[in-house]
Amino acid sequence: MSGKGKGWLEAPGITGRKGRYWNLEGLKRIVERERQRRRLERLREMALTSIIVLNWNGMNYTKPCIESVLRNTREKFEIIVIDNGSKEPELRELRKMAKGGKIQTLIENGKNVGFARANNQGLRKAKGDYLFLLNNDTLVPKNWLKDIIAVAESGKKVGIVGVNLPAGENDKKVYGGAYVGTSGMVKHWIRQDAKNLGNIEVDQVGGAAMLFKRSVFERIGELDEGFSPIYFEETDFCARARKAGYRVVFAPNISIIHFGSALTRKQPSRWMYVVLKKNRIRYLLIHFPWWKLLLTIPFEAARFVKSIFELRAHWLWEAYWLNLKSLGEIMGKRLRYGKGDVKVTNKWQA
């Protein structure tokens, strides 16, 4: 063979005839990229994603959310909606959407059973290879699911993927990944511009739009309903996934609009305060190592002093008391998770 024959490249590698090189490593990378591309295409064509959406008197959000999924998703998917005790006009609208094929599974609870239990109802019904928890106050763009699946399949140990959650089309800041700091507070990963940012491994992603593989669900189980009615469920879920050896990845270049707190805005301030404080402390008691728990004591003391000046000390005492009543269950999970058994199965029937 003479000249630039087939398979011979002018690149660093193994010396070939007439001083040319056969770049085996380069060829291997090309072949691997092509194999990965074909595998992703097969996944997109064959894999099913179960999209789980909750509704509680929020059809002004839920309907546009579902319509954005129907409009912008080419991959195989099913939509599972769990209604947490909405009024009859909203139930009629949901039933109409289910009858028209826009919703594949509709569960009517008759009362508000909270974020964790309602999502768990959906997870138990889900048939998908991928499971996606999607808040009703969101709008998805074109190619959203294809891009998220690509991140999920970018490494064998990637188990959970979260995305950027701007409040609107003109919101340029990057928001969605987070970690729990030494103070015991969730610190969100925030940047003003998502351009040229790669995928980032984080402690947790936002539960408003969170995809995980079925293998993760089978390994670590359901959302922990001890965090009911809301807050810190996804933080705990991601922590258990990481303890099971999975990576939690935040994809800042994929955006899903999240209007934010459509459910909790309807709740009184005392309710929000107590629930948030109770579940934050519960998370720390279950997941923080002892040395890190000790470091949170000065911060917790400062919060208590602040609550006195804000006339909320009795609210904080309520959060402490709720955890004290569950201390046996909390310590049981702490010990079990420390031994590698991180699976949660909540004891109730859907």
C-alpha positions as CSV (number, residue, x, y, z in Angstrom):
1,M,0.0,0.0,0.0
2,S,1.4,3.4,-0.9
3,G,0.5,7.0,-0.1
4,K,-2.1,7.7,2.6
5,G,-3.5,4.2,2.5
6,K,-6.6,3.1,4.3
7,G,-6.1,3.0,8.1
8,W,-2.9,5.1,8.0
9,L,-3.0,8.5,9.8
10,E,-0.7,11.4,10.1
11,A,-0.9,11.4,13.9
12,P,1.2,10.3,16.8
13,G,1.0,6.6,17.3
14,I,2.7,3.4,16.1
15,T,5.3,4.0,13.3
16,G,4.1,2.4,10.0
17,R,5.5,2.2,6.5
18,K,7.2,5.3,5.1
19,G,7.2,7.1,8.4
20,R,3.4,7.2,8.7
21,Y,1.6,6.4,11.9
22,W,-1.3,4.2,12.8
23,N,-2.9,5.8,15.8
24,L,-4.5,2.8,17.5
25,E,-5.6,4.8,20.6
26,G,-7.3,7.4,18.4
27,L,-9.1,4.7,16.5
28,K,-10.2,3.0,19.7
29,R,-11.7,6.3,20.9
30,I,-13.5,6.8,17.7
31,V,-14.9,3.2,17.8
32,E,-15.9,3.6,21.4
33,R,-17.7,6.9,20.7
34,E,-19.6,5.4,17.8
35,R,-20.6,2.4,19.9
36,Q,-21.8,4.7,22.7
37,R,-23.8,6.7,20.2
38,R,-25.5,3.6,18.8
39,R,-26.2,2.3,22.3
40,L,-27.8,5.6,23.3
41,E,-29.9,5.6,20.1
42,R,-31.1,2.1,20.9
43,L,-32.0,3.2,24.5
44,R,-33.9,6.1,23.2
45,E,-35.9,4.0,20.8
46,M,-36.6,1.1,23.3
47,A,-36.3,2.4,26.9
48,L,-39.4,3.6,28.7
49,T,-39.4,6.6,31.0
50,S,-42.0,6.8,33.7
51,I,-42.8,10.5,34.4
52,I,-44.5,11.0,37.8
53,V,-46.4,14.2,38.4
54,L,-48.3,15.3,41.6
55,N,-51.3,17.5,41.6
56,W,-53.0,19.3,44.5
57,N,-55.5,22.0,43.4
58,G,-52.8,23.1,40.8
59,M,-54.2,22.4,37.4
60,N,-53.2,25.8,36.3
61,Y,-49.6,24.4,36.5
62,T,-50.3,20.7,35.9
63,K,-52.0,21.0,32.6
64,P,-49.3,23.1,30.9
65,C,-46.6,20.9,32.4
66,I,-48.1,17.7,30.9
67,E,-48.7,19.5,27.6
68,S,-45.1,20.5,27.5
69,V,-44.1,16.9,28.0
70,L,-46.4,15.7,25.2
71,R,-45.2,18.4,22.9
72,N,-41.4,18.1,23.5
73,T,-40.8,14.4,24.1
74,R,-40.0,12.0,21.3
75,E,-38.7,9.1,23.5
76,K,-41.0,6.4,24.9
77,F,-42.7,7.6,28.1
78,E,-45.7,7.1,30.3
79,I,-47.2,9.9,32.5
80,I,-48.4,8.9,35.9
81,V,-50.4,11.6,37.8
82,I,-51.2,11.3,41.5
83,D,-53.9,13.7,42.8
84,N,-53.6,14.6,46.4
85,G,-57.2,15.5,47.2
86,S,-58.0,18.2,44.7
87,K,-61.4,19.7,44.3
88,E,-63.9,18.0,42.0
89,P,-63.5,20.4,38.9
90,E,-59.8,19.5,38.8
91,L,-60.5,15.8,39.2
92,R,-62.9,16.0,36.2
93,E,-60.2,17.7,34.1
94,L,-57.6,15.0,35.1
95,R,-60.1,12.2,34.3
96,K,-60.7,13.8,30.9
97,M,-57.0,13.9,30.2
98,A,-56.6,10.3,31.2
99,K,-59.5,9.3,29.0
100,G,-57.9,11.1,26.1
101,G,-54.6,9.3,26.5
102,K,-52.6,12.2,27.8
103,I,-52.2,10.5,31.2
104,Q,-51.5,6.8,31.3
105,T,-52.2,6.2,35.0
106,L,-54.2,8.4,37.3
107,I,-54.3,7.8,41.0
108,E,-56.9,9.7,43.1
109,N,-56.0,9.8,46.8
110,G,-59.0,11.8,48.2
111,K,-56.7,13.6,50.6
112,N,-53.2,15.1,50.6
113,V,-50.8,12.3,51.6
114,G,-47.7,14.4,51.1
115,F,-44.9,14.5,48.6
116,A,-43.0,11.3,49.5
117,R,-46.0,9.0,49.7
118,A,-47.7,10.2,46.6
119,N,-44.5,9.9,44.6
120,N,-44.0,6.4,46.0
121,Q,-47.5,5.5,44.8
122,G,-46.4,6.5,41.3
123,L,-43.1,4.7,41.6
124,R,-44.9,1.5,42.5
125,K,-47.0,1.8,39.4
126,A,-44.2,2.8,37.1
127,K,-43.1,0.4,34.4
128,G,-40.1,2.5,33.1
129,D,-36.4,1.7,32.7
130,Y,-36.0,5.3,33.9
131,L,-38.0,7.0,36.6
132,F,-38.5,10.7,36.5
133,L,-40.0,12.8,39.4
134,L,-41.3,16.0,37.8
135,N,-43.0,18.8,39.8
136,N,-46.2,20.0,38.3
137,D,-45.0,23.7,38.3
138,T,-42.4,23.0,35.5
139,L,-42.2,23.3,31.7
140,V,-39.8,21.0,29.7
141,P,-38.1,22.1,26.5
142,K,-37.4,20.2,23.3
143,N,-34.9,17.3,23.6
144,W,-35.0,17.5,27.4
145,L,-35.4,13.7,27.9
146,K,-32.9,12.7,25.3
147,D,-30.3,15.0,26.8
148,I,-30.9,13.8,30.3
149,I,-30.7,10.1,29.3
150,A,-27.4,10.8,27.6
151,V,-26.0,12.1,30.9
152,A,-27.5,9.1,32.8
153,E,-25.7,6.8,30.4
154,S,-22.4,8.7,30.4
155,G,-21.0,6.4,33.1
156,K,-21.9,3.0,34.6
157,K,-22.1,4.5,38.1
158,V,-24.2,7.5,37.2
159,G,-27.5,6.7,39.0
160,I,-29.3,10.0,39.5
161,V,-29.4,13.1,37.2
162,G,-30.7,16.6,38.0
163,V,-30.9,19.7,35.8
164,N,-30.8,23.4,36.0
165,L,-34.0,24.8,37.3
166,P,-34.4,28.5,36.3
167,A,-37.5,30.4,37.3
168,G,-38.2,31.5,33.8
169,E,-36.8,31.8,30.3
170,N,-34.9,35.0,31.2
171,D,-33.4,33.6,34.4
172,K,-29.7,33.1,33.6
173,K,-28.5,31.8,36.9
174,V,-27.7,28.1,37.3
175,Y,-29.6,26.4,40.1
176,G,-30.2,22.7,40.9
177,G,-27.2,20.9,42.4
178,A,-26.5,21.2,46.1
179,Y,-24.6,19.8,49.2
180,V,-25.3,19.9,52.9
181,G,-22.7,22.0,54.6
182,T,-21.1,21.7,58.1
183,S,-23.7,24.1,59.4
184,G,-26.4,21.6,58.5
185,M,-27.9,23.8,55.8
186,V,-28.3,22.9,52.2
187,K,-26.0,24.9,50.0
188,H,-27.1,25.2,46.4
189,W,-24.7,25.3,43.6
190,I,-25.4,28.6,41.9
191,R,-23.7,30.3,39.0
192,Q,-24.8,33.2,36.8
193,D,-24.1,31.6,33.5
194,A,-24.3,27.9,32.4
195,K,-22.3,28.2,29.2
196,N,-19.4,25.8,28.8
197,L,-20.1,24.1,32.2
198,G,-19.7,20.4,32.2
199,N,-21.7,17.9,34.3
200,I,-20.9,18.1,38.0
201,E,-21.0,15.4,40.6
202,V,-22.9,16.7,43.6
203,D,-24.4,15.5,46.9
204,Q,-28.0,16.1,45.8
205,V,-30.0,17.4,42.9
206,G,-33.4,19.2,43.0
207,G,-36.4,16.9,43.4
208,A,-38.4,19.2,41.1
209,A,-36.9,17.4,38.1
210,M,-34.9,14.3,39.0
211,L,-34.2,11.2,36.8
212,F,-32.9,7.9,38.2
213,K,-32.4,4.4,36.8
214,R,-34.6,1.5,37.8
215,S,-31.5,-0.2,39.1
216,V,-31.2,2.6,41.7
217,F,-34.8,2.2,42.7
218,E,-34.4,-1.5,43.1
219,R,-31.2,-1.1,45.2
220,I,-32.2,1.8,47.5
221,G,-36.0,1.6,47.5
222,E,-38.6,4.4,47.9
223,L,-38.5,7.9,49.2
224,D,-38.4,7.9,53.0
225,E,-41.9,8.9,54.2
226,G,-40.4,9.8,57.6
227,F,-39.6,13.1,55.8
228,S,-43.3,13.6,55.1
229,P,-45.1,15.7,54.2
230,I,-42.3,17.5,52.3
231,Y,-38.7,18.7,52.3
232,F,-35.4,16.7,52.3
233,E,-36.8,13.6,50.7
234,E,-34.6,14.0,47.6
235,T,-31.6,14.9,49.9
236,D,-32.0,11.6,51.7
237,F,-32.7,9.7,48.5
238,C,-29.5,11.0,46.9
239,A,-27.5,10.3,50.1
240,R,-28.6,6.7,50.1
241,A,-27.8,6.4,46.4
242,R,-24.3,7.6,47.0
243,K,-23.8,5.2,49.9
244,A,-24.9,2.4,47.5
245,G,-22.0,3.4,45.2
246,Y,-24.0,5.5,42.6
247,R,-23.0,9.0,41.4
248,V,-25.4,11.9,41.6
249,V,-24.8,14.2,38.6
250,F,-26.0,17.8,38.0
251,A,-26.3,18.8,34.4
252,P,-26.2,22.6,34.3
253,N,-26.6,22.9,30.5
254,I,-30.0,21.2,30.6
255,S,-32.7,23.5,31.8
256,I,-36.3,22.8,32.9
257,I,-38.3,25.9,33.9
258,H,-39.5,25.6,37.5
259,F,-41.9,28.3,38.8
260,G,-41.2,27.1,42.3
261,S,-43.1,26.2,45.5
262,A,-46.5,26.0,43.9
263,L,-47.6,23.6,46.6
264,T,-45.9,25.0,49.7
265,R,-47.1,28.6,49.0
266,K,-50.5,27.4,50.1
267,Q,-49.3,26.4,53.5
268,P,-49.2,28.6,56.7
269,S,-45.8,29.9,57.7
270,R,-45.7,27.9,61.0
271,W,-46.3,24.7,59.1
272,M,-43.5,25.4,56.7
273,Y,-41.1,26.4,59.5
274,V,-41.7,23.3,61.6
275,V,-41.7,20.8,58.7
276,L,-38.5,22.2,57.2
277,K,-36.6,22.3,60.6
278,K,-37.8,18.9,61.6
279,N,-36.7,17.3,58.3
280,R,-33.4,19.1,58.2
281,I,-32.5,17.8,61.7
282,R,-33.8,14.3,60.8
283,Y,-31.5,14.2,57.8
284,L,-28.5,15.2,59.9
285,L,-29.2,12.6,62.6
286,I,-29.5,9.9,59.9
287,H,-26.6,10.8,57.6
288,F,-24.0,13.0,59.3
289,P,-21.0,11.2,60.9
290,W,-20.7,11.8,64.6
291,W,-17.8,14.2,64.3
292,K,-19.8,16.3,61.8
293,L,-22.9,16.3,64.0
294,L,-20.8,17.8,66.8
295,L,-19.7,20.6,64.5
296,T,-23.3,21.5,63.9
297,I,-24.0,22.2,67.6
298,P,-22.8,25.8,67.6
299,F,-24.8,26.6,64.5
300,E,-27.9,24.9,66.0
301,A,-27.5,26.9,69.2
302,A,-27.3,30.1,67.2
303,R,-30.5,29.2,65.4
304,F,-32.3,28.6,68.7
305,V,-31.2,32.0,70.0
306,K,-32.4,33.6,66.7
307,S,-35.7,31.8,67.1
308,I,-36.2,33.4,70.5
309,F,-35.8,36.9,69.1
310,E,-38.1,36.0,66.2
311,L,-40.7,34.7,68.7
312,R,-40.5,31.2,67.0
313,A,-38.7,29.2,69.7
314,H,-41.8,27.2,70.4
315,W,-41.9,26.3,66.7
316,L,-38.4,25.1,66.8
317,W,-39.1,23.1,70.0
318,E,-41.9,21.4,68.1
319,A,-39.5,20.3,65.4
320,Y,-37.1,19.0,68.0
321,W,-39.9,17.1,69.8
322,L,-41.1,15.5,66.5
323,N,-37.7,14.0,66.0
324,L,-37.4,13.0,69.6
325,K,-40.6,10.9,69.2
326,S,-39.0,9.2,66.1
327,L,-35.6,8.8,67.6
328,G,-35.7,5.0,67.7
329,E,-36.6,4.8,64.0
330,I,-34.0,7.4,63.1
331,M,-31.2,5.7,64.9
332,G,-32.2,2.3,63.5
333,K,-31.8,3.7,60.0
334,R,-28.5,5.4,60.9
335,L,-27.1,2.0,62.0
336,R,-28.5,0.1,59.1
337,Y,-27.3,2.6,56.5
338,G,-23.8,2.5,58.1
339,K,-23.7,-1.2,57.4
340,G,-24.6,-0.7,53.7
341,D,-28.3,-1.6,53.9
342,V,-29.9,1.6,52.5
343,K,-33.1,0.2,51.1
344,V,-36.4,1.9,52.2
345,T,-39.7,0.2,51.9
346,N,-42.6,2.1,53.5
347,K,-45.2,-0.1,55.2
348,W,-48.5,0.8,53.6
349,Q,-50.7,-0.4,50.7
350,A,-51.3,1.8,47.7
